[in-house]
């Protein structure tokens, strides 16, 4: 009989170690975020923020959602009223075609 468990252990060990390191880094980041204090910087390090880059993108997504949802509702309810037989429009959120 051959021992097949040895190769599995040698492959799983480094994977578990990497997963534990990633988990520890996540908890460390959550702790720093909850304290709302930045980590101390080493001499020569420069802090940088990402809010300046992310903020316009988030604003665009929120703005498009505000415009898109009412337009989608109007398109769905209008297309359900005019054409298909009753009960065939299941996408209507308002239930216009349910009956």
Backbone as XML, in Angstrom:
<?xml version="1.0"?>
<chain id="A" units="angstrom">
  <residue number="1" name="UNK">
    <atom name="N" x="0.834" y="-1.186" z="0.000"/>
    <atom name="CA" x="0.000" y="0.000" z="0.000"/>
    <atom name="C" x="0.875" y="1.245" z="0.000"/>
  </residue>
  <residue number="2" name="UNK">
    <atom name="N" x="0.400" y="2.239" z="-0.673"/>
    <atom name="CA" x="1.146" y="3.497" z="-0.686"/>
    <atom name="C" x="0.464" y="4.490" z="0.232"/>
  </residue>
  <residue number="3" name="UNK">
    <atom name="N" x="1.264" y="5.340" z="0.823"/>
    <atom name="CA" x="0.739" y="6.356" z="1.736"/>
    <atom name="C" x="0.405" y="7.611" z="0.926"/>
  </residue>
  <residue number="4" name="UNK">
    <atom name="N" x="-0.875" y="7.915" z="0.779"/>
    <atom name="CA" x="-1.292" y="9.069" z="-0.022"/>
    <atom name="C" x="-1.535" y="10.317" z="0.823"/>
  </residue>
  <residue number="5" name="UNK">
    <atom name="N" x="-1.400" y="10.194" z="2.138"/>
    <atom name="CA" x="-1.688" y="11.339" z="2.999"/>
    <atom name="C" x="-0.525" y="12.320" z="3.084"/>
  </residue>
  <residue number="6" name="UNK">
    <atom name="N" x="0.674" y="11.882" z="2.890"/>
    <atom name="CA" x="1.829" y="12.770" z="3.002"/>
    <atom name="C" x="1.787" y="13.896" z="1.975"/>
  </residue>
  <residue number="7" name="UNK">
    <atom name="N" x="1.540" y="13.630" z="0.688"/>
    <atom name="CA" x="1.487" y="14.739" z="-0.267"/>
    <atom name="C" x="0.347" y="15.717" z="0.026"/>
  </residue>
  <residue number="8" name="UNK">
    <atom name="N" x="-0.768" y="15.209" z="0.525"/>
    <atom name="CA" x="-1.888" y="16.094" z="0.838"/>
    <atom name="C" x="-1.523" y="17.035" z="1.970"/>
  </residue>
  <residue number="9" name="UNK">
    <atom name="N" x="-0.861" y="16.542" z="2.983"/>
    <atom name="CA" x="-0.449" y="17.388" z="4.098"/>
    <atom name="C" x="0.541" y="18.446" z="3.654"/>
  </residue>
  <residue number="10" name="UNK">
    <atom name="N" x="1.438" y="18.086" z="2.770"/>
    <atom name="CA" x="2.422" y="19.074" z="2.321"/>
    <atom name="C" x="1.774" y="20.148" z="1.461"/>
  </residue>
  <residue number="11" name="UNK">
    <atom name="N" x="0.655" y="19.838" z="0.792"/>
    <atom name="CA" x="-0.043" y="20.852" z="-0.006"/>
    <atom name="C" x="-0.983" y="21.686" z="0.842"/>
  </residue>
  <residue number="12" name="UNK">
    <atom name="N" x="-1.587" y="21.093" z="1.846"/>
    <atom name="CA" x="-2.580" y="21.791" z="2.654"/>
    <atom name="C" x="-1.918" y="22.710" z="3.677"/>
  </residue>
  <residue number="13" name="UNK">
    <atom name="N" x="-0.774" y="22.345" z="4.196"/>
    <atom name="CA" x="-0.095" y="23.148" z="5.211"/>
    <atom name="C" x="0.136" y="24.593" z="4.795"/>
  </residue>
  <residue number="14" name="UNK">
    <atom name="N" x="0.805" y="24.831" z="3.669"/>
    <atom name="CA" x="1.019" y="26.217" z="3.234"/>
    <atom name="C" x="-0.285" y="26.957" z="2.922"/>
  </residue>
  <residue number="15" name="UNK">
    <atom name="N" x="-1.262" y="26.244" z="2.420"/>
    <atom name="CA" x="-2.551" y="26.865" z="2.122"/>
    <atom name="C" x="-3.240" y="27.323" z="3.405"/>
  </residue>
  <residue number="16" name="UNK">
    <atom name="N" x="-3.223" y="26.482" z="4.430"/>
    <atom name="CA" x="-3.808" y="26.862" z="5.716"/>
    <atom name="C" x="-3.046" y="28.024" z="6.349"/>
  </residue>
  <residue number="17" name="UNK">
    <atom name="N" x="-1.738" y="28.031" z="6.199"/>
    <atom name="CA" x="-0.935" y="29.123" z="6.743"/>
    <atom name="C" x="-1.291" y="30.444" z="6.059"/>
  </residue>
  <residue number="18" name="UNK">
    <atom name="N" x="-1.431" y="30.418" z="4.740"/>
    <atom name="CA" x="-1.810" y="31.630" z="4.011"/>
    <atom name="C" x="-3.208" y="32.092" z="4.397"/>
  </residue>
  <residue number="19" name="UNK">
    <atom name="N" x="-4.122" y="31.149" z="4.570"/>
    <atom name="CA" x="-5.485" y="31.503" z="4.974"/>
    <atom name="C" x="-5.492" y="32.117" z="6.375"/>
  </residue>
  <residue number="20" name="UNK">
    <atom name="N" x="-4.685" y="31.567" z="7.282"/>
    <atom name="CA" x="-4.612" y="32.123" z="8.641"/>
    <atom name="C" x="-3.999" y="33.517" z="8.628"/>
  </residue>
  <residue number="21" name="UNK">
    <atom name="N" x="-2.996" y="33.746" z="7.796"/>
    <atom name="CA" x="-2.394" y="35.077" z="7.686"/>
    <atom name="C" x="-3.393" y="36.086" z="7.118"/>
  </residue>
  <residue number="22" name="UNK">
    <atom name="N" x="-4.148" y="35.686" z="6.115"/>
    <atom name="CA" x="-5.162" y="36.578" z="5.539"/>
    <atom name="C" x="-6.246" y="36.889" z="6.564"/>
  </residue>
  <residue number="23" name="UNK">
    <atom name="N" x="-6.645" y="35.895" z="7.321"/>
    <atom name="CA" x="-7.661" y="36.108" z="8.364"/>
    <atom name="C" x="-7.146" y="37.069" z="9.432"/>
  </residue>
  <residue number="24" name="UNK">
    <atom name="N" x="-5.904" y="36.887" z="9.848"/>
    <atom name="CA" x="-5.316" y="37.778" z="10.850"/>
    <atom name="C" x="-5.215" y="39.205" z="10.317"/>
  </residue>
  <residue number="25" name="UNK">
    <atom name="N" x="-4.840" y="39.358" z="9.052"/>
    <atom name="CA" x="-4.756" y="40.701" z="8.460"/>
    <atom name="C" x="-6.129" y="41.354" z="8.393"/>
  </residue>
  <residue number="26" name="UNK">
    <atom name="N" x="-7.163" y="40.571" z="8.113"/>
    <atom name="CA" x="-8.517" y="41.112" z="8.069"/>
    <atom name="C" x="-8.955" y="41.604" z="9.440"/>
  </residue>
  <residue number="27" name="UNK">
    <atom name="N" x="-8.725" y="40.812" z="10.469"/>
    <atom name="CA" x="-9.097" y="41.226" z="11.825"/>
    <atom name="C" x="-8.294" y="42.443" z="12.273"/>
  </residue>
  <residue number="28" name="UNK">
    <atom name="N" x="-7.019" y="42.491" z="11.892"/>
    <atom name="CA" x="-6.185" y="43.636" z="12.235"/>
    <atom name="C" x="-6.720" y="44.902" z="11.557"/>
  </residue>
  <residue number="29" name="UNK">
    <atom name="N" x="-7.118" y="44.799" z="10.295"/>
    <atom name="CA" x="-7.684" y="45.946" z="9.582"/>
    <atom name="C" x="-9.004" y="46.380" z="10.189"/>
  </residue>
  <residue number="30" name="UNK">
    <atom name="N" x="-9.847" y="45.435" z="10.580"/>
    <atom name="CA" x="-11.116" y="45.786" z="11.225"/>
    <atom name="C" x="-10.878" y="46.481" z="12.561"/>
  </residue>
  <residue number="31" name="UNK">
    <atom name="N" x="-9.875" y="46.045" z="13.307"/>
    <atom name="CA" x="-9.554" y="46.668" z="14.582"/>
    <atom name="C" x="-9.095" y="48.111" z="14.372"/>
  </residue>
  <residue number="32" name="UNK">
    <atom name="N" x="-8.231" y="48.315" z="13.389"/>
    <atom name="CA" x="-7.752" y="49.668" z="13.107"/>
    <atom name="C" x="-8.908" y="50.548" z="12.651"/>
  </residue>
  <residue number="33" name="UNK">
    <atom name="N" x="-9.790" y="50.003" z="11.818"/>
    <atom name="CA" x="-10.945" y="50.766" z="11.340"/>
    <atom name="C" x="-11.884" y="51.122" z="12.496"/>
  </residue>
  <residue number="34" name="UNK">
    <atom name="N" x="-12.095" y="50.187" z="13.409"/>
    <atom name="CA" x="-12.998" y="50.441" z="14.533"/>
    <atom name="C" x="-12.410" y="51.484" z="15.483"/>
  </residue>
  <residue number="35" name="UNK">
    <atom name="N" x="-11.111" y="51.481" z="15.665"/>
    <atom name="CA" x="-10.468" y="52.486" z="16.516"/>
    <atom name="C" x="-10.406" y="53.844" z="15.846"/>
  </residue>
  <residue number="36" name="UNK">
    <atom name="N" x="-10.501" y="53.843" z="14.534"/>
    <atom name="CA" x="-10.417" y="55.075" z="13.735"/>
    <atom name="C" x="-9.107" y="55.799" z="13.948"/>
  </residue>
  <residue number="37" name="UNK">
    <atom name="N" x="-8.078" y="55.051" z="14.133"/>
    <atom name="CA" x="-6.740" y="55.622" z="14.246"/>
    <atom name="C" x="-5.847" y="54.923" z="13.234"/>
  </residue>
  <residue number="38" name="UNK">
    <atom name="N" x="-5.105" y="55.694" z="12.472"/>
    <atom name="CA" x="-4.227" y="55.048" z="11.486"/>
    <atom name="C" x="-3.038" y="54.356" z="12.155"/>
  </residue>
  <residue number="39" name="UNK">
    <atom name="N" x="-2.518" y="53.391" z="11.470"/>
    <atom name="CA" x="-1.322" y="52.720" z="11.961"/>
    <atom name="C" x="-0.150" y="53.695" z="11.936"/>
  </residue>
  <residue number="40" name="UNK">
    <atom name="N" x="0.784" y="53.567" z="12.861"/>
    <atom name="CA" x="1.960" y="54.449" z="12.829"/>
    <atom name="C" x="2.788" y="54.173" z="11.576"/>
  </residue>
  <residue number="41" name="UNK">
    <atom name="N" x="3.285" y="55.228" z="10.981"/>
    <atom name="CA" x="4.071" y="55.093" z="9.755"/>
    <atom name="C" x="5.557" y="55.033" z="10.084"/>
  </residue>
  <residue number="42" name="UNK">
    <atom name="N" x="6.276" y="54.316" z="9.264"/>
    <atom name="CA" x="7.730" y="54.253" z="9.374"/>
    <atom name="C" x="8.307" y="55.546" z="8.795"/>
  </residue>
  <residue number="43" name="UNK">
    <atom name="N" x="9.513" y="55.918" z="9.188"/>
    <atom name="CA" x="10.132" y="57.112" z="8.597"/>
    <atom name="C" x="10.260" y="56.965" z="7.079"/>
  </residue>
  <residue number="44" name="UNK">
    <atom name="N" x="9.812" y="57.977" z="6.359"/>
    <atom name="CA" x="9.868" y="57.946" z="4.896"/>
    <atom name="C" x="8.585" y="57.467" z="4.247"/>
  </residue>
  <residue number="45" name="UNK">
    <atom name="N" x="7.671" y="56.893" z="5.018"/>
    <atom name="CA" x="6.391" y="56.447" z="4.464"/>
    <atom name="C" x="5.468" y="57.641" z="4.283"/>
  </residue>
  <residue number="46" name="UNK">
    <atom name="N" x="4.629" y="57.571" z="3.260"/>
    <atom name="CA" x="3.643" y="58.623" z="3.018"/>
    <atom name="C" x="2.257" y="58.001" z="3.017"/>
  </residue>
  <residue number="47" name="UNK">
    <atom name="N" x="1.330" y="58.547" z="3.798"/>
    <atom name="CA" x="-0.035" y="58.018" z="3.766"/>
    <atom name="C" x="-0.743" y="58.468" z="2.489"/>
  </residue>
  <residue number="48" name="UNK">
    <atom name="N" x="-1.686" y="57.671" z="2.040"/>
    <atom name="CA" x="-2.485" y="58.062" z="0.886"/>
    <atom name="C" x="-3.918" y="57.657" z="1.147"/>
  </residue>
  <residue number="49" name="UNK">
    <atom name="N" x="-4.829" y="58.413" z="0.602"/>
    <atom name="CA" x="-6.243" y="58.118" z="0.757"/>
    <atom name="C" x="-6.840" y="57.666" z="-0.559"/>
  </residue>
  <residue number="50" name="UNK">
    <atom name="N" x="-7.860" y="56.876" z="-0.501"/>
    <atom name="CA" x="-8.527" y="56.424" z="-1.716"/>
    <atom name="C" x="-9.904" y="57.032" z="-1.865"/>
  </residue>
  <residue number="51" name="UNK">
    <atom name="N" x="-10.335" y="57.838" z="-0.899"/>
    <atom name="CA" x="-11.670" y="58.424" z="-0.977"/>
    <atom name="C" x="-11.791" y="59.364" z="-2.170"/>
  </residue>
  <residue number="52" name="UNK">
    <atom name="N" x="-10.736" y="60.083" z="-2.490"/>
    <atom name="CA" x="-10.772" y="61.005" z="-3.624"/>
    <atom name="C" x="-11.039" y="60.299" z="-4.934"/>
  </residue>
  <residue number="53" name="UNK">
    <atom name="N" x="-10.603" y="59.065" z="-5.065"/>
    <atom name="CA" x="-10.809" y="58.305" z="-6.288"/>
    <atom name="C" x="-12.160" y="57.587" z="-6.259"/>
  </residue>
  <residue number="54" name="UNK">
    <atom name="N" x="-12.551" y="57.093" z="-5.108"/>
    <atom name="CA" x="-13.753" y="56.272" z="-4.999"/>
    <atom name="C" x="-15.020" y="57.122" z="-4.928"/>
  </residue>
  <residue number="55" name="UNK">
    <atom name="N" x="-14.945" y="58.296" z="-4.338"/>
    <atom name="CA" x="-16.132" y="59.118" z="-4.111"/>
    <atom name="C" x="-16.883" y="59.472" z="-5.397"/>
  </residue>
  <residue number="56" name="UNK">
    <atom name="N" x="-16.224" y="59.907" z="-6.468"/>
    <atom name="CA" x="-16.980" y="60.189" z="-7.695"/>
    <atom name="C" x="-17.666" y="58.958" z="-8.286"/>
  </residue>
  <residue number="57" name="UNK">
    <atom name="N" x="-16.989" y="57.816" z="-8.198"/>
    <atom name="CA" x="-17.577" y="56.588" z="-8.742"/>
    <atom name="C" x="-18.820" y="56.207" z="-7.950"/>
  </residue>
  <residue number="58" name="UNK">
    <atom name="N" x="-18.754" y="56.291" z="-6.618"/>
    <atom name="CA" x="-19.923" y="55.985" z="-5.791"/>
    <atom name="C" x="-21.060" y="56.962" z="-6.081"/>
  </residue>
  <residue number="59" name="UNK">
    <atom name="N" x="-20.722" y="58.232" z="-6.262"/>
    <atom name="CA" x="-21.746" y="59.224" z="-6.595"/>
    <atom name="C" x="-22.429" y="58.917" z="-7.909"/>
  </residue>
  <residue number="60" name="UNK">
    <atom name="N" x="-21.653" y="58.478" z="-8.895"/>
    <atom name="CA" x="-22.237" y="58.127" z="-10.194"/>
    <atom name="C" x="-23.172" y="56.934" z="-10.049"/>
  </residue>
  <residue number="61" name="UNK">
    <atom name="N" x="-22.755" y="55.909" z="-9.317"/>
    <atom name="CA" x="-23.613" y="54.738" z="-9.134"/>
    <atom name="C" x="-24.912" y="55.100" z="-8.410"/>
  </residue>
  <residue number="62" name="UNK">
    <atom name="N" x="-24.814" y="55.914" z="-7.368"/>
    <atom name="CA" x="-26.019" y="56.309" z="-6.631"/>
    <atom name="C" x="-26.927" y="57.145" z="-7.521"/>
  </residue>
  <residue number="63" name="UNK">
    <atom name="N" x="-26.348" y="58.092" z="-8.257"/>
    <atom name="CA" x="-27.142" y="58.933" z="-9.153"/>
    <atom name="C" x="-27.825" y="58.137" z="-10.248"/>
  </residue>
  <residue number="64" name="UNK">
    <atom name="N" x="-27.103" y="57.199" z="-10.835"/>
    <atom name="CA" x="-27.711" y="56.371" z="-11.882"/>
    <atom name="C" x="-28.808" y="55.478" z="-11.320"/>
  </residue>
  <residue number="65" name="UNK">
    <atom name="N" x="-28.638" y="54.991" z="-10.118"/>
    <atom name="CA" x="-29.684" y="54.160" z="-9.509"/>
    <atom name="C" x="-30.949" y="54.966" z="-9.269"/>
  </residue>
  <residue number="66" name="UNK">
    <atom name="N" x="-30.785" y="56.211" z="-8.836"/>
    <atom name="CA" x="-31.949" y="57.070" z="-8.586"/>
    <atom name="C" x="-32.715" y="57.304" z="-9.876"/>
  </residue>
  <residue number="67" name="UNK">
    <atom name="N" x="-32.013" y="57.415" z="-10.994"/>
    <atom name="CA" x="-32.671" y="57.647" z="-12.282"/>
    <atom name="C" x="-33.174" y="56.343" z="-12.886"/>
  </residue>
  <residue number="68" name="UNK">
    <atom name="N" x="-32.404" y="55.275" z="-12.750"/>
    <atom name="CA" x="-32.700" y="54.022" z="-13.427"/>
    <atom name="C" x="-33.940" y="53.312" z="-12.874"/>
  </residue>
  <residue number="69" name="UNK">
    <atom name="N" x="-34.116" y="53.294" z="-11.583"/>
    <atom name="CA" x="-35.215" y="52.533" z="-10.983"/>
    <atom name="C" x="-36.581" y="53.063" z="-11.417"/>
  </residue>
  <residue number="70" name="UNK">
    <atom name="N" x="-36.856" y="54.368" z="-11.371"/>
    <atom name="CA" x="-38.162" y="54.831" z="-11.854"/>
    <atom name="C" x="-38.359" y="54.599" z="-13.353"/>
  </residue>
  <residue number="71" name="UNK">
    <atom name="N" x="-37.289" y="54.755" z="-14.144"/>
    <atom name="CA" x="-37.417" y="54.512" z="-15.583"/>
    <atom name="C" x="-37.734" y="53.046" z="-15.840"/>
  </residue>
  <residue number="72" name="UNK">
    <atom name="N" x="-37.071" y="52.140" z="-15.147"/>
    <atom name="CA" x="-37.341" y="50.712" z="-15.303"/>
    <atom name="C" x="-38.785" y="50.393" z="-14.925"/>
  </residue>
  <residue number="73" name="UNK">
    <atom name="N" x="-39.271" y="50.987" z="-13.855"/>
    <atom name="CA" x="-40.653" y="50.742" z="-13.437"/>
    <atom name="C" x="-41.634" y="51.237" z="-14.493"/>
  </residue>
  <residue number="74" name="UNK">
    <atom name="N" x="-41.386" y="52.417" z="-15.055"/>
    <atom name="CA" x="-42.280" y="52.949" z="-16.095"/>
    <atom name="C" x="-42.246" y="52.066" z="-17.323"/>
  </residue>
  <residue number="75" name="UNK">
    <atom name="N" x="-41.073" y="51.621" z="-17.735"/>
    <atom name="CA" x="-40.967" y="50.770" z="-18.925"/>
    <atom name="C" x="-41.694" y="49.451" z="-18.710"/>
  </residue>
  <residue number="76" name="UNK">
    <atom name="N" x="-41.501" y="48.837" z="-17.557"/>
    <atom name="CA" x="-42.127" y="47.538" z="-17.301"/>
    <atom name="C" x="-43.639" y="47.683" z="-17.206"/>
  </residue>
  <residue number="77" name="UNK">
    <atom name="N" x="-44.127" y="48.671" z="-16.474"/>
    <atom name="CA" x="-45.581" y="48.797" z="-16.330"/>
    <atom name="C" x="-46.222" y="49.221" z="-17.638"/>
  </residue>
  <residue number="78" name="UNK">
    <atom name="N" x="-45.560" y="50.043" z="-18.441"/>
    <atom name="CA" x="-46.119" y="50.454" z="-19.729"/>
    <atom name="C" x="-46.158" y="49.291" z="-20.702"/>
  </residue>
  <residue number="79" name="UNK">
    <atom name="N" x="-45.102" y="48.500" z="-20.755"/>
    <atom name="CA" x="-45.079" y="47.377" z="-21.697"/>
    <atom name="C" x="-46.065" y="46.300" z="-21.269"/>
  </residue>
  <residue number="80" name="UNK">
    <atom name="N" x="-46.364" y="46.170" z="-20.002"/>
    <atom name="CA" x="-47.312" y="45.161" z="-19.547"/>
    <atom name="C" x="-48.753" y="45.571" z="-19.832"/>
  </residue>
  <residue number="81" name="UNK">
    <atom name="N" x="-49.047" y="46.833" z="-19.766"/>
    <atom name="CA" x="-50.421" y="47.273" z="-19.996"/>
    <atom name="C" x="-50.843" y="47.097" z="-21.434"/>
  </residue>
  <residue number="82" name="UNK">
    <atom name="N" x="-49.943" y="47.377" z="-22.370"/>
    <atom name="CA" x="-50.352" y="47.429" z="-23.758"/>
    <atom name="C" x="-50.369" y="46.113" z="-24.482"/>
  </residue>
  <residue number="83" name="UNK">
    <atom name="N" x="-49.392" y="45.285" z="-24.335"/>
    <atom name="CA" x="-49.250" y="44.184" z="-25.255"/>
    <atom name="C" x="-49.618" y="42.805" z="-24.783"/>
  </residue>
  <residue number="84" name="UNK">
    <atom name="N" x="-48.863" y="42.196" z="-23.936"/>
    <atom name="CA" x="-49.026" y="40.768" z="-23.685"/>
    <atom name="C" x="-50.311" y="40.444" z="-22.939"/>
  </residue>
  <residue number="85" name="UNK">
    <atom name="N" x="-50.757" y="39.207" z="-23.066"/>
    <atom name="CA" x="-51.964" y="38.793" z="-22.358"/>
    <atom name="C" x="-51.784" y="38.857" z="-20.846"/>
  </residue>
  <residue number="86" name="UNK">
    <atom name="N" x="-52.849" y="38.903" z="-20.136"/>
    <atom name="CA" x="-52.815" y="39.036" z="-18.681"/>
    <atom name="C" x="-52.051" y="37.872" z="-18.058"/>
  </residue>
  <residue number="87" name="UNK">
    <atom name="N" x="-51.242" y="38.200" z="-17.093"/>
    <atom name="CA" x="-50.496" y="37.181" z="-16.373"/>
    <atom name="C" x="-49.165" y="36.837" z="-16.982"/>
  </residue>
  <residue number="88" name="UNK">
    <atom name="N" x="-48.806" y="37.404" z="-18.133"/>
    <atom name="CA" x="-47.541" y="37.024" z="-18.757"/>
    <atom name="C" x="-46.390" y="37.923" z="-18.354"/>
  </residue>
  <residue number="89" name="UNK">
    <atom name="N" x="-46.653" y="39.048" z="-17.712"/>
    <atom name="CA" x="-45.572" y="39.936" z="-17.261"/>
    <atom name="C" x="-45.282" y="39.643" z="-15.795"/>
  </residue>
  <residue number="90" name="UNK">
    <atom name="N" x="-44.280" y="38.835" z="-15.561"/>
    <atom name="CA" x="-43.944" y="38.526" z="-14.174"/>
    <atom name="C" x="-42.903" y="39.484" z="-13.629"/>
  </residue>
  <residue number="91" name="UNK">
    <atom name="N" x="-42.355" y="40.386" z="-14.451"/>
    <atom name="CA" x="-41.302" y="41.285" z="-13.989"/>
    <atom name="C" x="-41.836" y="42.532" z="-13.336"/>
  </residue>
  <residue number="92" name="UNK">
    <atom name="N" x="-43.123" y="42.754" z="-13.366"/>
    <atom name="CA" x="-43.673" y="43.981" z="-12.824"/>
    <atom name="C" x="-43.667" y="43.953" z="-11.309"/>
  </residue>
  <residue number="93" name="UNK">
    <atom name="N" x="-43.030" y="44.935" z="-10.709"/>
    <atom name="CA" x="-42.950" y="44.996" z="-9.260"/>
    <atom name="C" x="-44.262" y="45.492" z="-8.662"/>
  </residue>
  <residue number="94" name="UNK">
    <atom name="N" x="-45.040" y="46.237" z="-9.424"/>
    <atom name="CA" x="-46.267" y="46.803" z="-8.892"/>
    <atom name="C" x="-47.470" y="45.880" z="-9.040"/>
  </residue>
  <residue number="95" name="UNK">
    <atom name="N" x="-47.317" y="44.765" z="-9.745"/>
    <atom name="CA" x="-48.412" y="43.801" z="-9.888"/>
    <atom name="C" x="-49.453" y="44.212" z="-10.921"/>
  </residue>
  <residue number="96" name="UNK">
    <atom name="N" x="-49.101" y="45.083" z="-11.862"/>
    <atom name="CA" x="-50.057" y="45.558" z="-12.858"/>
    <atom name="C" x="-50.522" y="44.404" z="-13.745"/>
  </residue>
  <residue number="97" name="UNK">
    <atom name="N" x="-49.625" y="43.475" z="-14.069"/>
    <atom name="CA" x="-49.964" y="42.418" z="-15.008"/>
    <atom name="C" x="-50.272" y="41.087" z="-14.334"/>
  </residue>
  <residue number="98" name="UNK">
    <atom name="N" x="-50.504" y="41.100" z="-13.066"/>
    <atom name="CA" x="-50.651" y="39.820" z="-12.359"/>
    <atom name="C" x="-52.002" y="39.167" z="-12.592"/>
  </residue>
  <residue number="99" name="UNK">
    <atom name="N" x="-52.915" y="39.860" z="-13.175"/>
    <atom name="CA" x="-54.171" y="39.233" z="-13.154"/>
    <atom name="C" x="-55.007" y="39.100" z="-14.291"/>
  </residue>
</chain>
